[in-house]
Amino acid sequence: MTDAFADTPDASSAADELRAAAEGKTPERKPSTTEQKALALKEAAAQKAAQLRDFAGDKASELKSVATERIGAIREGAGETAGHLRGAASDQWEETREKARELHVTMEDYVRENPTKAVLAAAGAGFVLGLLIRR
Protein backbone atom coordinates (compact mmCIF):
# COMPACT_ATOMS: atom_id res chain seq x y z
CA MET A 1 0.00 0.00 0.00
CA THR A 2 1.36 3.42 -0.92
CA ASP A 3 1.90 6.04 1.65
CA ALA A 4 -0.21 8.72 -0.09
CA PHE A 5 -0.96 10.62 3.12
CA ALA A 6 2.60 10.70 4.43
CA ASP A 7 2.95 14.38 3.51
CA THR A 8 -0.24 15.53 5.22
CA PRO A 9 0.24 17.41 8.49
CA ASP A 10 -0.88 15.86 11.75
CA ALA A 11 -3.68 17.39 13.83
CA SER A 12 -1.46 19.36 16.22
CA SER A 13 0.54 21.05 13.47
CA ALA A 14 -2.68 21.88 11.63
CA ALA A 15 -4.09 23.42 14.82
CA ASP A 16 -0.92 25.47 15.32
CA GLU A 17 -1.16 26.78 11.78
CA LEU A 18 -4.81 27.77 12.30
CA ARG A 19 -4.01 29.63 15.57
CA ALA A 20 -1.14 31.46 13.91
CA ALA A 21 -3.34 32.42 10.99
CA ALA A 22 -6.04 33.70 13.37
CA GLU A 23 -3.51 35.88 15.15
CA GLY A 24 -2.27 37.25 11.83
CA LYS A 25 1.06 35.54 12.04
CA THR A 26 2.43 33.50 9.22
CA PRO A 27 3.98 30.42 10.69
CA GLU A 28 7.24 29.10 9.43
CA ARG A 29 6.37 26.09 7.49
CA LYS A 30 8.75 23.32 6.60
CA PRO A 31 8.46 22.14 3.03
CA SER A 32 6.96 18.71 2.71
CA THR A 33 8.98 15.82 1.34
CA THR A 34 7.07 16.07 -1.92
CA GLU A 35 8.03 19.73 -2.20
CA GLN A 36 11.61 18.86 -1.33
CA LYS A 37 11.63 16.17 -4.01
CA ALA A 38 10.13 18.61 -6.51
CA LEU A 39 12.81 21.20 -5.69
CA ALA A 40 15.51 18.55 -6.04
CA LEU A 41 14.09 17.50 -9.42
CA LYS A 42 13.92 21.13 -10.50
CA GLU A 43 17.57 21.68 -9.57
CA ALA A 44 18.59 18.45 -11.33
CA ALA A 45 16.68 19.53 -14.45
CA ALA A 46 18.39 22.93 -14.36
CA GLN A 47 21.79 21.24 -14.11
CA LYS A 48 20.97 18.90 -16.99
CA ALA A 49 19.77 21.85 -19.07
CA ALA A 50 23.03 23.69 -18.37
CA GLN A 51 25.02 20.59 -19.34
CA LEU A 52 22.99 20.20 -22.52
CA ARG A 53 23.49 23.89 -23.36
CA ASP A 54 27.26 23.53 -22.87
CA PHE A 55 27.32 20.35 -24.96
CA ALA A 56 25.32 22.01 -27.74
CA GLY A 57 27.65 25.01 -27.67
CA ASP A 58 30.69 22.75 -27.96
CA LYS A 59 29.16 20.84 -30.87
CA ALA A 60 28.22 24.09 -32.60
CA SER A 61 31.82 25.31 -32.26
CA GLU A 62 33.12 22.04 -33.68
CA LEU A 63 30.72 22.23 -36.61
CA LYS A 64 31.72 25.82 -37.27
CA SER A 65 35.42 24.93 -37.34
CA VAL A 66 34.82 21.96 -39.65
CA ALA A 67 32.68 24.11 -41.96
CA THR A 68 35.37 26.82 -41.98
CA GLU A 69 38.02 24.27 -42.94
CA ARG A 70 35.88 22.83 -45.72
CA ILE A 71 35.03 26.27 -47.07
CA GLY A 72 38.74 27.06 -47.15
CA ALA A 73 39.45 23.85 -49.06
CA ILE A 74 36.63 24.55 -51.52
CA ARG A 75 37.80 28.12 -52.00
CA GLU A 76 41.35 26.94 -52.65
CA GLY A 77 40.14 24.34 -55.16
CA ALA A 78 37.94 26.91 -56.89
CA GLY A 79 40.89 29.29 -57.12
CA GLU A 80 43.02 26.61 -58.74
CA THR A 81 40.24 25.72 -61.18
CA ALA A 82 39.73 29.38 -62.05
CA GLY A 83 43.46 29.72 -62.68
CA HIS A 84 43.43 26.71 -65.00
CA LEU A 85 40.39 28.02 -66.85
CA ARG A 86 41.93 31.47 -67.16
CA GLY A 87 45.09 29.92 -68.60
CA ALA A 88 43.11 27.78 -71.06
CA ALA A 89 41.03 30.78 -72.18
CA SER A 90 44.17 32.84 -72.66
CA ASP A 91 45.77 30.08 -74.73
CA GLN A 92 42.63 29.73 -76.85
CA TRP A 93 42.49 33.50 -77.39
CA GLU A 94 46.09 33.54 -78.57
CA GLU A 95 45.42 30.65 -80.97
CA THR A 96 42.36 32.45 -82.36
CA ARG A 97 44.31 35.66 -82.86
CA GLU A 98 47.07 33.75 -84.65
CA LYS A 99 44.56 32.04 -86.96
CA ALA A 100 42.92 35.42 -87.68
CA ARG A 101 46.32 36.86 -88.63
CA GLU A 102 47.02 33.90 -90.90
CA LEU A 103 43.57 34.26 -92.53
CA HIS A 104 44.22 37.98 -93.04
CA VAL A 105 47.55 37.29 -94.75
CA THR A 106 45.97 34.57 -96.90
CA MET A 107 43.13 36.91 -97.95
CA GLU A 108 45.60 39.68 -98.82
CA ASP A 109 47.58 37.27 -100.99
CA TYR A 110 44.38 36.07 -102.72
CA VAL A 111 43.26 39.66 -103.44
CA ARG A 112 46.70 40.51 -104.87
CA GLU A 113 46.66 37.42 -107.10
CA ASN A 114 42.98 37.76 -108.16
CA PRO A 115 41.95 41.42 -107.94
CA THR A 116 39.01 41.12 -110.37
CA LYS A 117 37.45 38.19 -108.55
CA ALA A 118 37.93 39.93 -105.21
CA VAL A 119 36.27 43.16 -106.39
CA LEU A 120 33.33 41.26 -107.94
CA ALA A 121 32.92 39.11 -104.78
CA ALA A 122 32.96 42.23 -102.59
CA ALA A 123 30.42 43.98 -104.83
CA GLY A 124 28.16 40.91 -104.77
CA ALA A 125 28.37 40.64 -101.02
CA GLY A 126 27.63 44.35 -100.68
CA PHE A 127 24.63 44.05 -103.00
CA VAL A 128 23.19 41.09 -101.02
CA LEU A 129 23.75 42.88 -97.69
CA GLY A 130 22.07 45.99 -99.08
CA LEU A 131 19.00 43.96 -100.05
CA LEU A 132 18.86 42.34 -96.63
CA ILE A 133 19.20 45.64 -94.80
CA ARG A 134 16.38 47.27 -96.81
CA ARG A 135 13.88 44.67 -95.68
Secondary structure by P-SEA (a helix, b strand, c coil): ccccccccccaaaaaaaaaaaaacccccccccaaaaaaaaaaaaaaaaaaaaaaaaaaaaaaaaaaaaaaaaaaaaaaaaaaaaaaaaaaaaaaaaaaaaaaaaaaaaaaaaacaaaaaaaaaaaaaaaaaaaac
